[in-house]
Amino acid sequence: MANKSLSSVVILISGSGSNLQSIINNADNIGIKIDCVISNKIDAFGLERAKNAGIATKVIDHTQFATREDFDQNLTQHINTFNPELIILAGFMRILSAKFIDAFAGKILNIHPALLPKFKGLNTHQRAIDAREKFAGASVHFVTNKLDSGEVILQKSVAIEANDDALKLAKKVLEQEHILYPKAIQKVLQR
Ligand code: GRF
């Protein structure tokens, strides 16, 4: 029987889902129940991870919708069937419409592979190397209508070594993301 003290969450993915895997592995420890993993891509490996963990999955293929708003409306309807406390973006590669974000204000978390407010957007690791930063890192933040600009919940920095290229750095940061995201989720739920 489901434990009523667990917080219900829905996780959105688009790809490999290594952060999803870490959240699955830590779900009991941090007191969450993952009600559904939703992917906008049918071939996202994260869907296999969810299925292997016995978690419900749903594909909502964005290419099947005429507009971003239509896709987001469908996504909203599906999420609402679970009435989750949090919506966790874990490598979800779609910009969400203002309507979607407003509907779930204060409940959407994202992990970004940079030390925000530095390096919002894409190609964060190469940009950090090019800027001769000493540290890269990851940030878990609330999602607002301004890209990668919501309140930061937790961050972890990683030293950039002289021989790091973007790939090496991404790997080091990703390892830290896996530790950081479950902690940040727990922190938000304890507020
Ligand atoms: C991570 O680097 C995360 O910071 C970014 O997308 C990537 C997702 O990786 N938002 P994975 O799908 O969790 O392996």
Residues whose N, C-alpha, C, O or C-beta is under 5 A from the ligand:
A	BS01	GRF	G15 S16 G17 S18 N19 L20 A90 G91 I111 H112 P113
